[in-house]
Amino acid sequence: MRICTTIFLTDETVTPVRLARELEQRGFGGLYLPEHTHIPVSRRTPYPMGGELPREYGRTLDPFVALGQAAAVTERLALGTGITLVAQHDPIDLAKQAATLDHLSGGRFTLGVGYGWNVEEAADHGVEWATRRDRVRDRMALMRALWADEPTGYAGASGSVQASEAHPKPFQRPRGPVNGPRTLIGGGAGPKLFAHIAEYADGWLPIGGGGLTESLPKLRAVWEEAGRDPKSLQVVPYAVLPSPGKLAHYAELGIEEVVLQLPPADEPEVLRTLDAYAAYL
């Protein structure tokens, strides 16, 4: 099982360069970074985990800039977003960012796709909350058009692009209905999420990794009904606090990659946590 990590990198934590080097030297598989452009102080939307919103949510580094630094100082470390708030991005710009990072890293990039939870943040980006999932689906289709080998246009409900020269292309090659970087969709188990995963992604990024015994058979059924290769489905439990029993359970379910949560802390504390997590490598 490949052991990766995620962390809220901020202006107060270990730097992307130091962390990436330490991860690769220690044998960890990858680094995933979350995204929040800003957190409106009105705070009308409650924190999903309950209680006060942690300080790091309003201080996160831009994940593409930070991962670009990480890519430049590593050779094998996988790089991912966990997640990118696709509805909040201009899809033409986002397609360029993702393709560039995948190209420059030699295909090490995973685009983690998410729908968000902070209504006020999304509203400032012009996102109508009730339609955000369809907006993400539409924008992913537009990006796939730009990633296609030949100039391809796209017209959708939330955006369009003319057939265009758009380079660099992602390093990773098309597979099934998917092209572009490896794409994993985050979110809670459910029919609509599973349908979207089967339509335009490589797999699922379930936050916390709970309930997989019940949900995985349902996702696999939807995946196969969509004509996808059963062996190609990737499920990557995300932001996991590990234990030997938990990782053994994932292995029994056929999971080959897990993303462990690091504290949003300074370098000494993060390195101590990596020392503890080394037992799972």
PESULFEN-V894780 format. One record per helix or strand. SS is the DSSP state (hx for helix, st for strand). FROM is the first residue (numbers start at 1). TO is the last residue. Records with the same first field share a line. If there is no record, write none. Layout:
# PESULFEN-V894780
SS->FROM-TO ; FROM-TO
This chain:
# PESULFEN-V894780
st->2-7 ; 10-10 ; 30-33 ; 60-60 ; 78-81 ; 84-85 ; 109-114 ; 154-156 ; 159-161 ; 175-175 ; 178-178 ; 182-186 ; 203-205 ; 207-207 ; 234-240 ; 257-261
hx->16-26 ; 55-58 ; 63-72 ; 86-88 ; 91-104 ; 119-124 ; 129-147 ; 191-200 ; 212-225 ; 230-232 ; 244-252 ; 267-280
